[in-house]
């Protein structure tokens, strides 16, 4: 009989899909009891992410539950992990993940050739801006926050002409959006998921 384990993660459609993905890797061994948490990054949708890499903006409340012993593990997007991790926590496992590419999502029927000069492209990453500029020279950039679905809603409403997203997120949500791969570098952990545990649990659960 599988061991029942409480795992904490962000409360978003994407994060729920990520928990299900990790659960599939341990079918028959561990049965997850999910605890979904609104983190600072979920509640604060105005702060720009441009200078927030490697902070605990999207992980703090989840890791606090873990440190208090209210769950046995935390599941994070690996690229959201703070550096360093909070004292007492370790990464037990990194998943193989999904396609790490960044993509530019356009409205249905639109093509790169038809993106107008001055078009608003939404992204909160300087790195992604630079990658977009390799294929679209005369566009402007605006910050964007919110869930994947909320970002896509701004595209559909015409608030922006394009949104940069992670291909892995679109695949996990099983969306068939009109998108184009971007050239250039991606975050080294993009597409992977991290299982974080307390140090004393490092070798007792989620072994590779």
C-alpha positions in Angstrom: 0.0 0.0 0.0 1.4 3.4 -1.0 2.7 5.7 1.8 0.5 8.8 2.2 2.5 12.0 2.2 1.4 15.6 2.6 3.0 17.8 -0.1 2.7 21.6 -0.4 2.6 23.6 -3.6 1.3 26.9 -5.0 -2.4 27.2 -5.5 -2.6 27.7 -9.2 -3.9 25.6 -12.1 -0.3 25.1 -13.3 1.0 24.1 -9.9 -1.8 21.6 -9.5 -0.8 20.1 -12.8 2.8 20.0 -11.7 1.8 18.1 -8.5 -0.1 15.6 -10.6 3.0 15.2 -12.8 5.3 14.4 -9.9 2.7 12.1 -8.4 2.8 10.0 -11.6 6.5 9.3 -11.0 5.7 7.7 -7.6 2.5 5.8 -8.4 2.3 2.7 -6.2 5.0 4.0 -3.8 3.7 7.3 -2.5 0.2 8.8 -2.5 0.2 12.6 -2.3 -2.1 14.6 0.0 -1.8 18.0 -1.6 -1.8 21.3 0.4 -2.2 24.3 -1.9 -0.9 27.6 -0.7 -1.2 31.2 -1.9 2.4 32.6 -1.8 3.6 36.2 -1.8 4.1 36.0 -5.5 0.5 34.8 -6.0 -1.0 37.5 -3.9 1.2 40.4 -5.1 0.6 40.8 -8.8 2.1 44.2 -9.2 5.7 43.8 -8.2 7.9 43.3 -11.3 9.8 40.0 -11.5 12.7 41.6 -13.4 15.0 41.8 -10.3 13.5 38.9 -8.3 15.4 35.9 -9.5 16.6 33.5 -6.9 14.4 35.0 -4.1 11.7 33.2 -2.2 8.9 35.3 -3.8 7.0 32.2 -4.9 8.2 29.7 -2.3 8.3 31.3 1.1 5.0 30.3 2.6 5.3 26.8 1.2 8.7 26.3 2.7 7.6 27.7 6.0 5.0 24.9 6.2 7.7 22.4 5.4 10.0 23.7 8.1 7.2 23.6 10.7 6.5 20.0 9.8 3.0 20.6 8.4 3.9 18.8 5.3 6.6 16.2 4.3 7.7 17.8 1.0 7.3 20.9 -1.2 6.9 20.8 -5.0 8.2 23.9 -6.8 9.0 25.0 -10.3 12.8 24.5 -10.1 13.5 27.9 -11.6 11.5 29.5 -8.8 13.8 28.2 -6.1 15.6 30.8 -3.9 19.4 30.6 -3.7 20.3 29.6 -1.1 17.4 27.4 0.1 16.2 28.2 3.6 18.4 26.6 6.3 17.3 23.0 7.0 15.9 22.3 3.5 17.4 20.4 0.6 16.4 19.4 -2.9 15.6 15.7 -2.8 14.9 15.3 -6.5 14.8 17.3 -9.8 12.4 15.8 -12.3 13.4 15.3 -16.0 10.9 18.0 -16.8 9.4 19.0 -20.1 10.5 21.1 -23.1 12.5 24.0 -21.6 11.9 26.4 -24.5 10.5 29.9 -24.3 7.7 30.6 -26.8 6.0 33.7 -28.0 2.2 33.3 -27.9 0.1 35.2 -30.4 -3.6 35.3 -31.0 -5.1 32.6 -33.2 -4.3 33.1 -36.8 -1.5 35.6 -36.2 2.0 35.1 -37.5 5.4 36.6 -36.7 5.3 38.4 -40.0 2.1 40.2 -39.2 3.1 41.5 -35.7 2.9 45.3 -36.2 5.6 47.8 -35.4 5.3 49.0 -31.8 3.4 45.9 -30.8 3.2 45.3 -27.0 4.9 42.1 -26.0 4.3 41.0 -22.4 7.1 39.5 -20.4 8.7 40.3 -17.0 12.1 39.0 -18.0 15.0 41.0 -19.5 16.5 37.7 -20.9 13.2 36.9 -22.7 13.1 40.5 -24.1 16.5 40.0 -25.6 15.4 36.7 -27.2 12.2 38.3 -28.7 14.4 41.1 -30.2 16.2 38.4 -32.2 13.0 37.8 -34.2 11.0 41.0 -33.8 13.0 44.3 -34.0 10.4 47.1 -33.5 8.3 46.1 -30.6 7.7 47.4 -27.1 7.7 45.4 -23.9 5.3 45.5 -20.9 5.5 43.7 -17.6 2.9 41.0 -17.0 1.9 39.0 -13.9 -0.7 36.4 -13.0 -1.5 32.8 -13.9 -0.9 31.5 -17.4 -4.6 31.8 -18.1 -4.7 35.4 -16.8 -1.8 36.2 -19.1 -3.5 34.6 -22.1 -6.7 36.6 -21.3 -4.7 39.8 -21.8 -3.6 38.6 -25.2 -7.2 37.6 -26.2 -8.6 41.0 -25.1 -6.1 42.9 -27.2 -4.3 44.5 -24.2 -1.1 43.1 -25.7 -0.1 41.6 -29.1 2.0 38.8 -27.7 3.0 37.0 -24.4 6.2 35.2 -23.7 5.6 31.9 -21.8 7.4 28.7 -21.0 6.5 25.9 -23.4 6.6 23.5 -20.4 3.7 25.4 -18.8 1.6 25.3 -21.9 2.2 21.6 -22.3 1.3 20.9 -18.7 -2.0 22.8 -19.0 -2.7 21.0 -22.3 -3.3 24.2 -24.2 -3.1 24.3 -27.9 -2.2 28.0 -28.3 -0.7 29.7 -31.3 3.0 30.0 -30.4 6.5 30.3 -31.8 9.7 29.1 -30.3 12.2 31.8 -29.3 15.9 31.6 -30.0 18.5 32.3 -27.3 19.2 31.1 -23.8 16.6 29.8 -21.4 16.7 29.5 -17.6 18.9 26.4 -16.8 16.2 24.8 -14.7 13.2 25.8 -16.9 10.7 22.9 -17.4 12.0 20.9 -14.4 10.3 20.5 -11.0 12.0 20.4 -7.6 11.0 18.3 -4.7 12.2 20.0 -1.5 12.3 18.3 1.9 13.8 18.8 5.3 17.4 17.7 5.7 16.5 14.7 7.8 14.2 13.4 5.1 16.8 13.8 2.3 17.4 10.0 2.0 14.1 8.6 3.2 11.8 9.8 0.5 11.7 10.6 -3.2 15.0 8.9 -4.0 16.0 9.1 -7.7 
